[in-house]
Amino acid sequence: MTSVSYREDAVSPVVGVMLMLSITVMIAAIVSAAAGGLSGPEKKAPEALLDVSLYSAKDSGGFFVPAMSIRHISGNVLSTKDLQLVLYYRTPSGRLVKGNLSGQEAVRGDDDWPLFTSGKYSGVLSISDDNRFGSDTLQDSGGGNDNWFGNATASFHPGDMLITPARYCGPTNPHNPSMEYLFPGIDFRTDFPAGAVVTVKIIHVPSGQILYDNDVVVQ
């Protein structure tokens, strides 16, 4: 009678390969899940219709200074702490100037002015809404205020306006420190005429999306 013998080691390599494949698939799944958890859900950008105005010499109560305003026409409420303002401007002489505002920044006044003196501070931009924030835009320190751009409580609603502190400047030595912050190194008497064009971008930082991107003609 012929006997047939079976070798156990003939099955072992196949089982080993299957185990290795299973482990590889499991590791890949774990790594993929971990990567997805670390990246988190994608931030959705809010939707808002905004309008930006720039002025070479805005009448601010009997005196004229350069100024800027951003109007929220419609859409979602925006937290200004989540916004970044970027400006690109080429002067008549050809020099490229880049301005940037991100977070809560302050500018000081001038001792030639009655209210906005060198001991007072304003946000570079602030929300003009006395009913919601009161009229205390000017502060004794640069630590911030509820209506300043970049403050956690400075929510930008439809109908709101972000403005520079032009109205607090004065007729003696008229200038606007916020515009000097946004357009560093510019002589506004010669470098910022009406008809000039400024590229303005407003970015929602958490999502990286651009809410506003336009060439604005200076008035």
PyMOL commands that place a pseudoatom at each C-alpha (Angstrom):
pseudoatom trace, name=CA, resn=MET, resi=1, chain=A, elem=C, hetatm=0, pos=[0.000, 0.000, 0.000]
pseudoatom trace, name=CA, resn=THR, resi=2, chain=A, elem=C, hetatm=0, pos=[1.361, 3.360, -1.026]
pseudoatom trace, name=CA, resn=SER, resi=3, chain=A, elem=C, hetatm=0, pos=[1.363, 6.002, 1.685]
pseudoatom trace, name=CA, resn=VAL, resi=4, chain=A, elem=C, hetatm=0, pos=[0.972, 9.721, 0.954]
pseudoatom trace, name=CA, resn=SER, resi=5, chain=A, elem=C, hetatm=0, pos=[2.661, 12.208, 3.237]
pseudoatom trace, name=CA, resn=TYR, resi=6, chain=A, elem=C, hetatm=0, pos=[1.641, 15.861, 3.538]
pseudoatom trace, name=CA, resn=ARG, resi=7, chain=A, elem=C, hetatm=0, pos=[4.246, 18.491, 4.344]
pseudoatom trace, name=CA, resn=GLU, resi=8, chain=A, elem=C, hetatm=0, pos=[2.998, 21.028, 6.828]
pseudoatom trace, name=CA, resn=ASP, resi=9, chain=A, elem=C, hetatm=0, pos=[5.620, 23.576, 5.764]
pseudoatom trace, name=CA, resn=ALA, resi=10, chain=A, elem=C, hetatm=0, pos=[3.997, 23.873, 2.304]
pseudoatom trace, name=CA, resn=VAL, resi=11, chain=A, elem=C, hetatm=0, pos=[1.019, 25.709, 3.809]
pseudoatom trace, name=CA, resn=SER, resi=12, chain=A, elem=C, hetatm=0, pos=[2.936, 27.996, 6.170]
pseudoatom trace, name=CA, resn=PRO, resi=13, chain=A, elem=C, hetatm=0, pos=[4.298, 30.527, 3.579]
pseudoatom trace, name=CA, resn=VAL, resi=14, chain=A, elem=C, hetatm=0, pos=[0.798, 31.168, 2.211]
pseudoatom trace, name=CA, resn=VAL, resi=15, chain=A, elem=C, hetatm=0, pos=[-0.601, 31.791, 5.671]
pseudoatom trace, name=CA, resn=GLY, resi=16, chain=A, elem=C, hetatm=0, pos=[2.314, 34.104, 6.440]
pseudoatom trace, name=CA, resn=VAL, resi=17, chain=A, elem=C, hetatm=0, pos=[1.750, 36.167, 3.311]
pseudoatom trace, name=CA, resn=MET, resi=18, chain=A, elem=C, hetatm=0, pos=[-1.965, 36.502, 4.062]
pseudoatom trace, name=CA, resn=LEU, resi=19, chain=A, elem=C, hetatm=0, pos=[-1.201, 37.639, 7.603]
pseudoatom trace, name=CA, resn=MET, resi=20, chain=A, elem=C, hetatm=0, pos=[1.309, 40.209, 6.347]
pseudoatom trace, name=CA, resn=LEU, resi=21, chain=A, elem=C, hetatm=0, pos=[-1.226, 41.585, 3.848]
pseudoatom trace, name=CA, resn=SER, resi=22, chain=A, elem=C, hetatm=0, pos=[-3.903, 41.827, 6.537]
pseudoatom trace, name=CA, resn=ILE, resi=23, chain=A, elem=C, hetatm=0, pos=[-1.569, 43.680, 8.895]
pseudoatom trace, name=CA, resn=THR, resi=24, chain=A, elem=C, hetatm=0, pos=[-0.499, 46.072, 6.112]
pseudoatom trace, name=CA, resn=VAL, resi=25, chain=A, elem=C, hetatm=0, pos=[-4.130, 46.896, 5.275]
pseudoatom trace, name=CA, resn=MET, resi=26, chain=A, elem=C, hetatm=0, pos=[-4.935, 47.480, 8.950]
pseudoatom trace, name=CA, resn=ILE, resi=27, chain=A, elem=C, hetatm=0, pos=[-1.940, 49.795, 9.427]
pseudoatom trace, name=CA, resn=ALA, resi=28, chain=A, elem=C, hetatm=0, pos=[-2.873, 51.779, 6.314]
pseudoatom trace, name=CA, resn=ALA, resi=29, chain=A, elem=C, hetatm=0, pos=[-6.437, 52.197, 7.581]
pseudoatom trace, name=CA, resn=ILE, resi=30, chain=A, elem=C, hetatm=0, pos=[-5.228, 53.368, 11.006]
pseudoatom trace, name=CA, resn=VAL, resi=31, chain=A, elem=C, hetatm=0, pos=[-2.789, 55.878, 9.486]
pseudoatom trace, name=CA, resn=SER, resi=32, chain=A, elem=C, hetatm=0, pos=[-5.481, 57.231, 7.153]
pseudoatom trace, name=CA, resn=ALA, resi=33, chain=A, elem=C, hetatm=0, pos=[-7.963, 57.646, 9.994]
pseudoatom trace, name=CA, resn=ALA, resi=34, chain=A, elem=C, hetatm=0, pos=[-5.365, 59.354, 12.172]
pseudoatom trace, name=CA, resn=ALA, resi=35, chain=A, elem=C, hetatm=0, pos=[-4.428, 61.752, 9.383]
pseudoatom trace, name=CA, resn=GLY, resi=36, chain=A, elem=C, hetatm=0, pos=[-8.068, 62.635, 8.844]
pseudoatom trace, name=CA, resn=GLY, resi=37, chain=A, elem=C, hetatm=0, pos=[-8.524, 63.289, 12.540]
pseudoatom trace, name=CA, resn=LEU, resi=38, chain=A, elem=C, hetatm=0, pos=[-5.467, 65.526, 12.731]
pseudoatom trace, name=CA, resn=SER, resi=39, chain=A, elem=C, hetatm=0, pos=[-6.440, 67.651, 9.757]
pseudoatom trace, name=CA, resn=GLY, resi=40, chain=A, elem=C, hetatm=0, pos=[-9.972, 68.114, 11.059]
pseudoatom trace, name=CA, resn=PRO, resi=41, chain=A, elem=C, hetatm=0, pos=[-12.966, 69.268, 9.050]
pseudoatom trace, name=CA, resn=GLU, resi=42, chain=A, elem=C, hetatm=0, pos=[-12.352, 71.927, 6.426]
pseudoatom trace, name=CA, resn=LYS, resi=43, chain=A, elem=C, hetatm=0, pos=[-13.270, 75.424, 7.593]
pseudoatom trace, name=CA, resn=LYS, resi=44, chain=A, elem=C, hetatm=0, pos=[-16.116, 76.887, 5.592]
pseudoatom trace, name=CA, resn=ALA, resi=45, chain=A, elem=C, hetatm=0, pos=[-15.717, 80.500, 4.551]
pseudoatom trace, name=CA, resn=PRO, resi=46, chain=A, elem=C, hetatm=0, pos=[-18.551, 82.890, 5.390]
pseudoatom trace, name=CA, resn=GLU, resi=47, chain=A, elem=C, hetatm=0, pos=[-20.304, 84.712, 2.584]
pseudoatom trace, name=CA, resn=ALA, resi=48, chain=A, elem=C, hetatm=0, pos=[-20.485, 88.498, 2.622]
pseudoatom trace, name=CA, resn=LEU, resi=49, chain=A, elem=C, hetatm=0, pos=[-20.895, 91.346, 0.166]
pseudoatom trace, name=CA, resn=LEU, resi=50, chain=A, elem=C, hetatm=0, pos=[-18.468, 94.125, 1.108]
pseudoatom trace, name=CA, resn=ASP, resi=51, chain=A, elem=C, hetatm=0, pos=[-17.674, 97.538, -0.334]
pseudoatom trace, name=CA, resn=VAL, resi=52, chain=A, elem=C, hetatm=0, pos=[-14.404, 99.435, 0.186]
pseudoatom trace, name=CA, resn=SER, resi=53, chain=A, elem=C, hetatm=0, pos=[-13.911, 103.190, -0.242]
pseudoatom trace, name=CA, resn=LEU, resi=54, chain=A, elem=C, hetatm=0, pos=[-10.627, 105.130, -0.181]
pseudoatom trace, name=CA, resn=TYR, resi=55, chain=A, elem=C, hetatm=0, pos=[-10.304, 108.902, 0.000]
pseudoatom trace, name=CA, resn=SER, resi=56, chain=A, elem=C, hetatm=0, pos=[-7.418, 111.165, -0.851]
pseudoatom trace, name=CA, resn=ALA, resi=57, chain=A, elem=C, hetatm=0, pos=[-8.869, 114.014, 1.219]
pseudoatom trace, name=CA, resn=LYS, resi=58, chain=A, elem=C, hetatm=0, pos=[-12.146, 113.316, 3.021]
pseudoatom trace, name=CA, resn=ASP, resi=59, chain=A, elem=C, hetatm=0, pos=[-14.078, 116.131, 4.660]
pseudoatom trace, name=CA, resn=SER, resi=60, chain=A, elem=C, hetatm=0, pos=[-13.984, 115.208, 8.343]
pseudoatom trace, name=CA, resn=GLY, resi=61, chain=A, elem=C, hetatm=0, pos=[-15.688, 118.253, 9.810]
pseudoatom trace, name=CA, resn=GLY, resi=62, chain=A, elem=C, hetatm=0, pos=[-14.058, 121.315, 8.288]
pseudoatom trace, name=CA, resn=PHE, resi=63, chain=A, elem=C, hetatm=0, pos=[-10.687, 119.701, 7.602]
pseudoatom trace, name=CA, resn=PHE, resi=64, chain=A, elem=C, hetatm=0, pos=[-9.581, 117.111, 5.064]
pseudoatom trace, name=CA, resn=VAL, resi=65, chain=A, elem=C, hetatm=0, pos=[-7.547, 113.931, 5.641]
pseudoatom trace, name=CA, resn=PRO, resi=66, chain=A, elem=C, hetatm=0, pos=[-7.043, 110.665, 3.739]
pseudoatom trace, name=CA, resn=ALA, resi=67, chain=A, elem=C, hetatm=0, pos=[-9.435, 107.975, 4.917]
pseudoatom trace, name=CA, resn=MET, resi=68, chain=A, elem=C, hetatm=0, pos=[-10.788, 104.485, 4.342]
pseudoatom trace, name=CA, resn=SER, resi=69, chain=A, elem=C, hetatm=0, pos=[-14.075, 102.716, 5.013]
pseudoatom trace, name=CA, resn=ILE, resi=70, chain=A, elem=C, hetatm=0, pos=[-15.358, 99.154, 4.589]
pseudoatom trace, name=CA, resn=ARG, resi=71, chain=A, elem=C, hetatm=0, pos=[-19.121, 98.669, 4.415]
pseudoatom trace, name=CA, resn=HIS, resi=72, chain=A, elem=C, hetatm=0, pos=[-20.829, 95.337, 5.105]
pseudoatom trace, name=CA, resn=ILE, resi=73, chain=A, elem=C, hetatm=0, pos=[-23.714, 95.260, 2.647]
pseudoatom trace, name=CA, resn=SER, resi=74, chain=A, elem=C, hetatm=0, pos=[-25.153, 91.775, 3.183]
pseudoatom trace, name=CA, resn=GLY, resi=75, chain=A, elem=C, hetatm=0, pos=[-24.329, 88.200, 4.122]
pseudoatom trace, name=CA, resn=ASN, resi=76, chain=A, elem=C, hetatm=0, pos=[-22.945, 86.482, 7.200]
pseudoatom trace, name=CA, resn=VAL, resi=77, chain=A, elem=C, hetatm=0, pos=[-21.780, 88.233, 10.344]
pseudoatom trace, name=CA, resn=LEU, resi=78, chain=A, elem=C, hetatm=0, pos=[-17.972, 88.385, 10.267]
pseudoatom trace, name=CA, resn=SER, resi=79, chain=A, elem=C, hetatm=0, pos=[-15.659, 88.201, 13.265]
pseudoatom trace, name=CA, resn=THR, resi=80, chain=A, elem=C, hetatm=0, pos=[-12.989, 90.807, 12.576]
pseudoatom trace, name=CA, resn=LYS, resi=81, chain=A, elem=C, hetatm=0, pos=[-10.435, 88.754, 14.526]
pseudoatom trace, name=CA, resn=ASP, resi=82, chain=A, elem=C, hetatm=0, pos=[-10.689, 86.208, 11.682]
pseudoatom trace, name=CA, resn=LEU, resi=83, chain=A, elem=C, hetatm=0, pos=[-10.054, 88.772, 8.935]
pseudoatom trace, name=CA, resn=GLN, resi=84, chain=A, elem=C, hetatm=0, pos=[-6.887, 90.033, 7.292]
pseudoatom trace, name=CA, resn=LEU, resi=85, chain=A, elem=C, hetatm=0, pos=[-6.705, 93.167, 5.174]
pseudoatom trace, name=CA, resn=VAL, resi=86, chain=A, elem=C, hetatm=0, pos=[-4.022, 93.325, 2.475]
pseudoatom trace, name=CA, resn=LEU, resi=87, chain=A, elem=C, hetatm=0, pos=[-3.369, 96.403, 0.307]
pseudoatom trace, name=CA, resn=TYR, resi=88, chain=A, elem=C, hetatm=0, pos=[-1.160, 96.848, -2.751]
pseudoatom trace, name=CA, resn=TYR, resi=89, chain=A, elem=C, hetatm=0, pos=[-0.497, 100.323, -4.101]
pseudoatom trace, name=CA, resn=ARG, resi=90, chain=A, elem=C, hetatm=0, pos=[1.945, 101.729, -6.622]
pseudoatom trace, name=CA, resn=THR, resi=91, chain=A, elem=C, hetatm=0, pos=[2.689, 105.419, -6.063]
pseudoatom trace, name=CA, resn=PRO, resi=92, chain=A, elem=C, hetatm=0, pos=[2.902, 107.917, -8.942]
pseudoatom trace, name=CA, resn=SER, resi=93, chain=A, elem=C, hetatm=0, pos=[6.695, 107.607, -8.728]
pseudoatom trace, name=CA, resn=GLY, resi=94, chain=A, elem=C, hetatm=0, pos=[6.433, 103.837, -9.245]
pseudoatom trace, name=CA, resn=ARG, resi=95, chain=A, elem=C, hetatm=0, pos=[7.163, 102.593, -5.718]
pseudoatom trace, name=CA, resn=LEU, resi=96, chain=A, elem=C, hetatm=0, pos=[5.152, 99.529, -4.683]
pseudoatom trace, name=CA, resn=VAL, resi=97, chain=A, elem=C, hetatm=0, pos=[3.661, 99.787, -1.195]
pseudoatom trace, name=CA, resn=LYS, resi=98, chain=A, elem=C, hetatm=0, pos=[2.112, 96.832, 0.630]
pseudoatom trace, name=CA, resn=GLY, resi=99, chain=A, elem=C, hetatm=0, pos=[-0.116, 97.338, 3.647]
pseudoatom trace, name=CA, resn=ASN, resi=100, chain=A, elem=C, hetatm=0, pos=[-1.416, 94.699, 6.016]
pseudoatom trace, name=CA, resn=LEU, resi=101, chain=A, elem=C, hetatm=0, pos=[-3.802, 94.592, 8.967]
pseudoatom trace, name=CA, resn=SER, resi=102, chain=A, elem=C, hetatm=0, pos=[-4.304, 91.384, 10.922]
pseudoatom trace, name=CA, resn=GLY, resi=103, chain=A, elem=C, hetatm=0, pos=[-5.430, 91.361, 14.534]
pseudoatom trace, name=CA, resn=GLN, resi=104, chain=A, elem=C, hetatm=0, pos=[-6.058, 94.277, 16.867]
pseudoatom trace, name=CA, resn=GLU, resi=105, chain=A, elem=C, hetatm=0, pos=[-3.616, 97.118, 16.199]
pseudoatom trace, name=CA, resn=ALA, resi=106, chain=A, elem=C, hetatm=0, pos=[-3.616, 100.642, 17.632]
pseudoatom trace, name=CA, resn=VAL, resi=107, chain=A, elem=C, hetatm=0, pos=[-2.468, 104.045, 16.413]
pseudoatom trace, name=CA, resn=ARG, resi=108, chain=A, elem=C, hetatm=0, pos=[-1.749, 107.186, 18.481]
pseudoatom trace, name=CA, resn=GLY, resi=109, chain=A, elem=C, hetatm=0, pos=[-3.102, 110.666, 17.999]
pseudoatom trace, name=CA, resn=ASP, resi=110, chain=A, elem=C, hetatm=0, pos=[-1.347, 114.033, 17.736]
pseudoatom trace, name=CA, resn=ASP, resi=111, chain=A, elem=C, hetatm=0, pos=[-0.971, 116.736, 20.390]
pseudoatom trace, name=CA, resn=ASP, resi=112, chain=A, elem=C, hetatm=0, pos=[-2.078, 119.321, 17.819]
pseudoatom trace, name=CA, resn=TRP, resi=113, chain=A, elem=C, hetatm=0, pos=[-5.579, 117.823, 17.997]
pseudoatom trace, name=CA, resn=PRO, resi=114, chain=A, elem=C, hetatm=0, pos=[-8.122, 118.562, 20.751]
pseudoatom trace, name=CA, resn=LEU, resi=115, chain=A, elem=C, hetatm=0, pos=[-9.385, 115.009, 21.433]
pseudoatom trace, name=CA, resn=PHE, resi=116, chain=A, elem=C, hetatm=0, pos=[-7.129, 112.517, 19.692]
pseudoatom trace, name=CA, resn=THR, resi=117, chain=A, elem=C, hetatm=0, pos=[-3.874, 113.518, 21.394]
pseudoatom trace, name=CA, resn=SER, resi=118, chain=A, elem=C, hetatm=0, pos=[-0.634, 111.553, 21.607]
pseudoatom trace, name=CA, resn=GLY, resi=119, chain=A, elem=C, hetatm=0, pos=[-1.913, 110.063, 24.863]
pseudoatom trace, name=CA, resn=LYS, resi=120, chain=A, elem=C, hetatm=0, pos=[-4.969, 108.573, 23.158]
pseudoatom trace, name=CA, resn=TYR, resi=121, chain=A, elem=C, hetatm=0, pos=[-5.230, 105.473, 20.983]
pseudoatom trace, name=CA, resn=SER, resi=122, chain=A, elem=C, hetatm=0, pos=[-7.600, 104.228, 18.318]
pseudoatom trace, name=CA, resn=GLY, resi=123, chain=A, elem=C, hetatm=0, pos=[-7.885, 100.996, 16.410]
pseudoatom trace, name=CA, resn=VAL, resi=124, chain=A, elem=C, hetatm=0, pos=[-6.526, 101.203, 12.873]
pseudoatom trace, name=CA, resn=LEU, resi=125, chain=A, elem=C, hetatm=0, pos=[-10.114, 100.457, 11.866]
pseudoatom trace, name=CA, resn=SER, resi=126, chain=A, elem=C, hetatm=0, pos=[-13.139, 100.441, 14.144]
pseudoatom trace, name=CA, resn=ILE, resi=127, chain=A, elem=C, hetatm=0, pos=[-16.825, 99.646, 13.767]
pseudoatom trace, name=CA, resn=SER, resi=128, chain=A, elem=C, hetatm=0, pos=[-18.908, 102.802, 13.734]
pseudoatom trace, name=CA, resn=ASP, resi=129, chain=A, elem=C, hetatm=0, pos=[-21.954, 101.806, 15.805]
pseudoatom trace, name=CA, resn=ASP, resi=130, chain=A, elem=C, hetatm=0, pos=[-22.504, 103.905, 18.925]
pseudoatom trace, name=CA, resn=ASN, resi=131, chain=A, elem=C, hetatm=0, pos=[-25.683, 101.971, 19.813]
pseudoatom trace, name=CA, resn=ARG, resi=132, chain=A, elem=C, hetatm=0, pos=[-23.796, 98.682, 20.089]
pseudoatom trace, name=CA, resn=PHE, resi=133, chain=A, elem=C, hetatm=0, pos=[-20.369, 99.817, 21.272]
pseudoatom trace, name=CA, resn=GLY, resi=134, chain=A, elem=C, hetatm=0, pos=[-20.863, 103.314, 22.668]
pseudoatom trace, name=CA, resn=SER, resi=135, chain=A, elem=C, hetatm=0, pos=[-18.763, 106.278, 21.582]
pseudoatom trace, name=CA, resn=ASP, resi=136, chain=A, elem=C, hetatm=0, pos=[-15.525, 105.339, 23.359]
pseudoatom trace, name=CA, resn=THR, resi=137, chain=A, elem=C, hetatm=0, pos=[-13.428, 104.496, 20.308]
pseudoatom trace, name=CA, resn=LEU, resi=138, chain=A, elem=C, hetatm=0, pos=[-10.504, 106.505, 21.716]
pseudoatom trace, name=CA, resn=GLN, resi=139, chain=A, elem=C, hetatm=0, pos=[-8.720, 104.804, 24.609]
pseudoatom trace, name=CA, resn=ASP, resi=140, chain=A, elem=C, hetatm=0, pos=[-5.976, 105.714, 27.099]
pseudoatom trace, name=CA, resn=SER, resi=141, chain=A, elem=C, hetatm=0, pos=[-3.904, 102.692, 26.051]
pseudoatom trace, name=CA, resn=GLY, resi=142, chain=A, elem=C, hetatm=0, pos=[-3.327, 100.600, 22.965]
pseudoatom trace, name=CA, resn=GLY, resi=143, chain=A, elem=C, hetatm=0, pos=[-4.662, 97.486, 24.664]
pseudoatom trace, name=CA, resn=GLY, resi=144, chain=A, elem=C, hetatm=0, pos=[-7.827, 97.410, 22.607]
pseudoatom trace, name=CA, resn=ASN, resi=145, chain=A, elem=C, hetatm=0, pos=[-11.523, 98.180, 22.617]
pseudoatom trace, name=CA, resn=ASP, resi=146, chain=A, elem=C, hetatm=0, pos=[-14.711, 96.289, 21.813]
pseudoatom trace, name=CA, resn=ASN, resi=147, chain=A, elem=C, hetatm=0, pos=[-15.232, 97.975, 18.434]
pseudoatom trace, name=CA, resn=TRP, resi=148, chain=A, elem=C, hetatm=0, pos=[-11.647, 97.848, 17.167]
pseudoatom trace, name=CA, resn=PHE, resi=149, chain=A, elem=C, hetatm=0, pos=[-10.888, 95.643, 14.165]
pseudoatom trace, name=CA, resn=GLY, resi=150, chain=A, elem=C, hetatm=0, pos=[-9.361, 92.396, 15.438]
pseudoatom trace, name=CA, resn=ASN, resi=151, chain=A, elem=C, hetatm=0, pos=[-11.086, 92.450, 18.830]
pseudoatom trace, name=CA, resn=ALA, resi=152, chain=A, elem=C, hetatm=0, pos=[-12.928, 89.222, 19.681]
pseudoatom trace, name=CA, resn=THR, resi=153, chain=A, elem=C, hetatm=0, pos=[-16.151, 91.183, 20.316]
pseudoatom trace, name=CA, resn=ALA, resi=154, chain=A, elem=C, hetatm=0, pos=[-15.922, 93.309, 17.148]
pseudoatom trace, name=CA, resn=SER, resi=155, chain=A, elem=C, hetatm=0, pos=[-18.403, 91.363, 15.035]
pseudoatom trace, name=CA, resn=PHE, resi=156, chain=A, elem=C, hetatm=0, pos=[-19.063, 92.949, 11.645]
pseudoatom trace, name=CA, resn=HIS, resi=157, chain=A, elem=C, hetatm=0, pos=[-22.793, 92.856, 10.825]
pseudoatom trace, name=CA, resn=PRO, resi=158, chain=A, elem=C, hetatm=0, pos=[-24.650, 93.741, 7.622]
pseudoatom trace, name=CA, resn=GLY, resi=159, chain=A, elem=C, hetatm=0, pos=[-25.170, 97.497, 7.711]
pseudoatom trace, name=CA, resn=ASP, resi=160, chain=A, elem=C, hetatm=0, pos=[-21.986, 98.098, 9.734]
pseudoatom trace, name=CA, resn=MET, resi=161, chain=A, elem=C, hetatm=0, pos=[-19.105, 100.304, 8.645]
pseudoatom trace, name=CA, resn=LEU, resi=162, chain=A, elem=C, hetatm=0, pos=[-15.415, 99.915, 9.497]
pseudoatom trace, name=CA, resn=ILE, resi=163, chain=A, elem=C, hetatm=0, pos=[-13.704, 103.307, 9.439]
pseudoatom trace, name=CA, resn=THR, resi=164, chain=A, elem=C, hetatm=0, pos=[-10.399, 104.983, 10.205]
pseudoatom trace, name=CA, resn=PRO, resi=165, chain=A, elem=C, hetatm=0, pos=[-10.404, 107.626, 12.986]
pseudoatom trace, name=CA, resn=ALA, resi=166, chain=A, elem=C, hetatm=0, pos=[-10.534, 110.547, 10.519]
pseudoatom trace, name=CA, resn=ARG, resi=167, chain=A, elem=C, hetatm=0, pos=[-13.269, 112.339, 12.477]
pseudoatom trace, name=CA, resn=TYR, resi=168, chain=A, elem=C, hetatm=0, pos=[-11.037, 112.491, 15.580]
pseudoatom trace, name=CA, resn=CYS, resi=169, chain=A, elem=C, hetatm=0, pos=[-8.136, 114.148, 13.784]
pseudoatom trace, name=CA, resn=GLY, resi=170, chain=A, elem=C, hetatm=0, pos=[-7.905, 117.935, 13.733]
pseudoatom trace, name=CA, resn=PRO, resi=171, chain=A, elem=C, hetatm=0, pos=[-7.511, 120.917, 11.405]
pseudoatom trace, name=CA, resn=THR, resi=172, chain=A, elem=C, hetatm=0, pos=[-4.020, 121.691, 12.700]
pseudoatom trace, name=CA, resn=ASN, resi=173, chain=A, elem=C, hetatm=0, pos=[-1.468, 119.444, 11.014]
pseudoatom trace, name=CA, resn=PRO, resi=174, chain=A, elem=C, hetatm=0, pos=[-4.224, 117.307, 9.459]
pseudoatom trace, name=CA, resn=HIS, resi=175, chain=A, elem=C, hetatm=0, pos=[-3.254, 113.703, 8.773]
pseudoatom trace, name=CA, resn=ASN, resi=176, chain=A, elem=C, hetatm=0, pos=[-4.606, 110.238, 9.508]
pseudoatom trace, name=CA, resn=PRO, resi=177, chain=A, elem=C, hetatm=0, pos=[-2.365, 107.869, 11.517]
pseudoatom trace, name=CA, resn=SER, resi=178, chain=A, elem=C, hetatm=0, pos=[-4.408, 104.847, 10.451]
pseudoatom trace, name=CA, resn=MET, resi=179, chain=A, elem=C, hetatm=0, pos=[-3.771, 105.550, 6.773]
pseudoatom trace, name=CA, resn=GLU, resi=180, chain=A, elem=C, hetatm=0, pos=[-0.086, 105.970, 7.590]
pseudoatom trace, name=CA, resn=TYR, resi=181, chain=A, elem=C, hetatm=0, pos=[-0.196, 102.511, 9.191]
pseudoatom trace, name=CA, resn=LEU, resi=182, chain=A, elem=C, hetatm=0, pos=[-1.956, 100.941, 6.199]
pseudoatom trace, name=CA, resn=PHE, resi=183, chain=A, elem=C, hetatm=0, pos=[0.237, 102.666, 3.589]
pseudoatom trace, name=CA, resn=PRO, resi=184, chain=A, elem=C, hetatm=0, pos=[3.673, 102.837, 5.232]
pseudoatom trace, name=CA, resn=GLY, resi=185, chain=A, elem=C, hetatm=0, pos=[6.129, 105.428, 3.973]
pseudoatom trace, name=CA, resn=ILE, resi=186, chain=A, elem=C, hetatm=0, pos=[3.672, 107.383, 1.836]
pseudoatom trace, name=CA, resn=ASP, resi=187, chain=A, elem=C, hetatm=0, pos=[3.587, 111.177, 1.679]
pseudoatom trace, name=CA, resn=PHE, resi=188, chain=A, elem=C, hetatm=0, pos=[-0.163, 111.598, 1.329]
pseudoatom trace, name=CA, resn=ARG, resi=189, chain=A, elem=C, hetatm=0, pos=[0.218, 115.155, 0.062]
pseudoatom trace, name=CA, resn=THR, resi=190, chain=A, elem=C, hetatm=0, pos=[1.798, 113.902, -3.172]
pseudoatom trace, name=CA, resn=ASP, resi=191, chain=A, elem=C, hetatm=0, pos=[1.609, 110.081, -3.273]
pseudoatom trace, name=CA, resn=PHE, resi=192, chain=A, elem=C, hetatm=0, pos=[-2.128, 109.424, -2.867]
pseudoatom trace, name=CA, resn=PRO, resi=193, chain=A, elem=C, hetatm=0, pos=[-4.079, 111.461, -5.417]
pseudoatom trace, name=CA, resn=ALA, resi=194, chain=A, elem=C, hetatm=0, pos=[-7.709, 110.994, -6.387]
pseudoatom trace, name=CA, resn=GLY, resi=195, chain=A, elem=C, hetatm=0, pos=[-7.895, 108.567, -9.296]
pseudoatom trace, name=CA, resn=ALA, resi=196, chain=A, elem=C, hetatm=0, pos=[-5.091, 106.353, -7.999]
pseudoatom trace, name=CA, resn=VAL, resi=197, chain=A, elem=C, hetatm=0, pos=[-5.858, 102.621, -7.827]
pseudoatom trace, name=CA, resn=VAL, resi=198, chain=A, elem=C, hetatm=0, pos=[-5.348, 100.365, -4.796]
pseudoatom trace, name=CA, resn=THR, resi=199, chain=A, elem=C, hetatm=0, pos=[-5.733, 96.571, -4.872]
pseudoatom trace, name=CA, resn=VAL, resi=200, chain=A, elem=C, hetatm=0, pos=[-7.633, 95.543, -1.749]
pseudoatom trace, name=CA, resn=LYS, resi=201, chain=A, elem=C, hetatm=0, pos=[-7.994, 91.983, -0.465]
pseudoatom trace, name=CA, resn=ILE, resi=202, chain=A, elem=C, hetatm=0, pos=[-9.966, 90.891, 2.591]
pseudoatom trace, name=CA, resn=ILE, resi=203, chain=A, elem=C, hetatm=0, pos=[-9.158, 87.333, 3.638]
pseudoatom trace, name=CA, resn=HIS, resi=204, chain=A, elem=C, hetatm=0, pos=[-11.013, 84.998, 5.990]
pseudoatom trace, name=CA, resn=VAL, resi=205, chain=A, elem=C, hetatm=0, pos=[-7.962, 83.528, 7.725]
pseudoatom trace, name=CA, resn=PRO, resi=206, chain=A, elem=C, hetatm=0, pos=[-9.426, 80.285, 9.209]
pseudoatom trace, name=CA, resn=SER, resi=207, chain=A, elem=C, hetatm=0, pos=[-10.579, 79.065, 5.779]
pseudoatom trace, name=CA, resn=GLY, resi=208, chain=A, elem=C, hetatm=0, pos=[-7.972, 80.866, 3.686]
pseudoatom trace, name=CA, resn=GLN, resi=209, chain=A, elem=C, hetatm=0, pos=[-10.735, 82.159, 1.401]
pseudoatom trace, name=CA, resn=ILE, resi=210, chain=A, elem=C, hetatm=0, pos=[-10.737, 85.664, -0.081]
pseudoatom trace, name=CA, resn=LEU, resi=211, chain=A, elem=C, hetatm=0, pos=[-13.960, 87.531, 0.704]
pseudoatom trace, name=CA, resn=TYR, resi=212, chain=A, elem=C, hetatm=0, pos=[-13.065, 90.669, -1.247]
pseudoatom trace, name=CA, resn=ASP, resi=213, chain=A, elem=C, hetatm=0, pos=[-10.565, 91.236, -4.055]
pseudoatom trace, name=CA, resn=ASN, resi=214, chain=A, elem=C, hetatm=0, pos=[-10.938, 94.424, -6.067]
pseudoatom trace, name=CA, resn=ASP, resi=215, chain=A, elem=C, hetatm=0, pos=[-9.078, 97.381, -7.498]
pseudoatom trace, name=CA, resn=VAL, resi=216, chain=A, elem=C, hetatm=0, pos=[-10.441, 100.421, -5.668]
pseudoatom trace, name=CA, resn=VAL, resi=217, chain=A, elem=C, hetatm=0, pos=[-10.190, 103.879, -7.208]
pseudoatom trace, name=CA, resn=VAL, resi=218, chain=A, elem=C, hetatm=0, pos=[-9.237, 106.580, -4.704]
pseudoatom trace, name=CA, resn=GLN, resi=219, chain=A, elem=C, hetatm=0, pos=[-11.869, 109.320, -4.452]
for i in range(1, 219): cmd.bond("trace and resi %d" % i, "trace and resi %d" % (i + 1))
show_as sticks, trace
zoom trace
